[in-house]
Amino acid sequence: MNIVVLNRSDWLDERKVRLVDRRADHIRSVLRAAVGDSIRVGQLNGDLGQGRISALDADAVVLEVDLNQPPPPRHRFDIVLALPRPKVLRRLFRTVAEYGWPTFT
């Protein structure tokens, strides 16, 4: 994960977030983060920032979050496609979603 995406339900208060799902597993096992480490975080459909790990155990990861950067701007163009084969169309949906294009025709 490049950025840990935060949902509204993750917030404990205005500065702390508690993660107990696959994001917490990823922070522990893949990033191998420790208490005091900083990771990139972002609110779903909101701002970006840094999260400092304040507690880490087998059940949860608690982050102190500072969201101080606006999200990057959206692409200013649309994708126009002819109708591809269904297998290719599934791949295109994934690619379009990864790049964050808001619309395609």
DRENDO-1510 file (C-alpha; in Angstrom, 1 decimal, always signed):
<recs>
REC; n; res; u; v; w
REC; 1; MET; +0.0; +0.0; +0.0 .
REC; 2; ASN; +1.3; +3.4; -0.9 .
REC; 3; ILE; -1.3; +5.2; +1.3 .
REC; 4; VAL; -3.4; +3.7; +4.1 .
REC; 5; VAL; -7.0; +4.7; +3.3 .
REC; 6; LEU; -9.0; +5.8; +6.4 .
REC; 7; ASN; -12.7; +5.5; +6.7 .
REC; 8; ARG; -15.0; +7.5; +9.0 .
REC; 9; SER; -15.6; +4.5; +11.3 .
REC; 10; ASP; -11.8; +4.2; +12.0 .
REC; 11; TRP; -11.6; +7.5; +14.0 .
REC; 12; LEU; -11.4; +7.4; +17.8 .
REC; 13; ASP; -11.3; +11.2; +18.1 .
REC; 14; GLU; -10.2; +14.1; +15.9 .
REC; 15; ARG; -6.5; +13.0; +15.8 .
REC; 16; LYS; -6.5; +9.2; +16.5 .
REC; 17; VAL; -7.4; +6.3; +14.3 .
REC; 18; ARG; -7.7; +2.6; +15.2 .
REC; 19; LEU; -7.2; +0.0; +12.5 .
REC; 20; VAL; -8.1; -3.7; +13.2 .
REC; 21; ASP; -8.5; -5.2; +9.7 .
REC; 22; ARG; -6.2; -6.1; +6.8 .
REC; 23; ARG; -4.7; -2.6; +6.9 .
REC; 24; ALA; -3.4; -3.3; +10.4 .
REC; 25; ASP; -2.1; -6.7; +9.2 .
REC; 26; HIS; -0.3; -5.0; +6.3 .
REC; 27; ILE; +1.3; -2.4; +8.5 .
REC; 28; ARG; +2.6; -5.1; +10.9 .
REC; 29; SER; +3.7; -7.8; +8.4 .
REC; 30; VAL; +4.5; -6.0; +5.1 .
REC; 31; LEU; +5.7; -2.6; +6.3 .
REC; 32; ARG; +7.1; -4.0; +9.5 .
REC; 33; ALA; +6.4; -0.7; +11.2 .
REC; 34; ALA; +7.1; -0.1; +14.9 .
REC; 35; VAL; +5.8; +2.4; +17.4 .
REC; 36; GLY; +7.0; +5.8; +16.5 .
REC; 37; ASP; +7.2; +5.1; +12.7 .
REC; 38; SER; +5.3; +7.4; +10.3 .
REC; 39; ILE; +3.3; +6.1; +7.3 .
REC; 40; ARG; +1.3; +7.9; +4.6 .
REC; 41; VAL; -2.4; +8.0; +5.2 .
REC; 42; GLY; -5.4; +9.6; +3.5 .
REC; 43; GLN; -9.1; +10.0; +4.4 .
REC; 44; LEU; -11.4; +8.4; +1.8 .
REC; 45; ASN; -12.4; +11.2; -0.6 .
REC; 46; GLY; -10.5; +13.6; +1.6 .
REC; 47; ASP; -7.1; +15.0; +2.5 .
REC; 48; LEU; -3.8; +13.2; +2.8 .
REC; 49; GLY; -1.1; +13.3; +5.5 .
REC; 50; GLN; +1.0; +11.3; +7.9 .
REC; 51; GLY; +0.1; +8.9; +10.6 .
REC; 52; ARG; +2.5; +8.2; +13.5 .
REC; 53; ILE; +2.1; +4.8; +15.1 .
REC; 54; SER; +1.3; +5.3; +18.8 .
REC; 55; ALA; +0.3; +1.7; +19.7 .
REC; 56; LEU; +0.8; -1.6; +17.9 .
REC; 57; ASP; -0.3; -5.0; +19.1 .
REC; 58; ALA; -1.6; -8.3; +17.6 .
REC; 59; ASP; -5.2; -6.9; +17.5 .
REC; 60; ALA; -4.9; -3.3; +16.4 .
REC; 61; VAL; -2.8; -0.4; +15.2 .
REC; 62; VAL; -3.4; +3.1; +16.6 .
REC; 63; LEU; -2.2; +6.1; +14.6 .
REC; 64; GLU; -2.0; +9.8; +15.5 .
REC; 65; VAL; -3.0; +11.4; +12.2 .
REC; 66; ASP; -2.3; +14.8; +10.7 .
REC; 67; LEU; -4.1; +15.3; +7.4 .
REC; 68; ASN; -2.6; +18.5; +6.0 .
REC; 69; GLN; -2.4; +18.0; +2.3 .
REC; 70; PRO; -5.2; +18.3; -0.2 .
REC; 71; PRO; -5.8; +15.4; -2.6 .
REC; 72; PRO; -4.2; +15.5; -6.0 .
REC; 73; PRO; -6.3; +17.0; -8.8 .
REC; 74; ARG; -8.3; +14.7; -11.0 .
REC; 75; HIS; -7.3; +14.0; -14.6 .
REC; 76; ARG; -8.8; +16.6; -16.9 .
REC; 77; PHE; -9.7; +14.3; -19.7 .
REC; 78; ASP; -12.1; +11.5; -20.4 .
REC; 79; ILE; -11.5; +8.0; -21.9 .
REC; 80; VAL; -13.4; +7.2; -25.1 .
REC; 81; LEU; -13.4; +3.5; -26.0 .
REC; 82; ALA; -14.9; +1.2; -28.6 .
REC; 83; LEU; -16.6; -1.8; -27.2 .
REC; 84; PRO; -13.9; -4.3; -26.5 .
REC; 85; ARG; -14.2; -8.0; -25.8 .
REC; 86; PRO; -15.6; -8.8; -22.3 .
REC; 87; LYS; -12.3; -10.1; -21.0 .
REC; 88; VAL; -10.5; -6.9; -22.1 .
REC; 89; LEU; -13.3; -4.7; -20.7 .
REC; 90; ARG; -12.8; -6.2; -17.2 .
REC; 91; ARG; -9.1; -5.3; -17.4 .
REC; 92; LEU; -9.9; -1.8; -18.6 .
REC; 93; PHE; -12.3; -1.2; -15.6 .
REC; 94; ARG; -9.5; -2.1; -13.2 .
REC; 95; THR; -7.0; +0.2; -15.0 .
REC; 96; VAL; -9.4; +3.0; -15.2 .
REC; 97; ALA; -10.2; +2.7; -11.5 .
REC; 98; GLU; -6.5; +2.5; -10.6 .
REC; 99; TYR; -5.8; +5.8; -12.4 .
REC; 100; GLY; -8.7; +7.5; -10.9 .
REC; 101; TRP; -10.5; +8.6; -14.0 .
REC; 102; PRO; -13.9; +9.9; -13.0 .
REC; 103; THR; -15.7; +9.1; -16.3 .
REC; 104; PHE; -15.2; +7.2; -19.5 .
REC; 105; THR; -17.4; +6.6; -22.5 .
</recs>
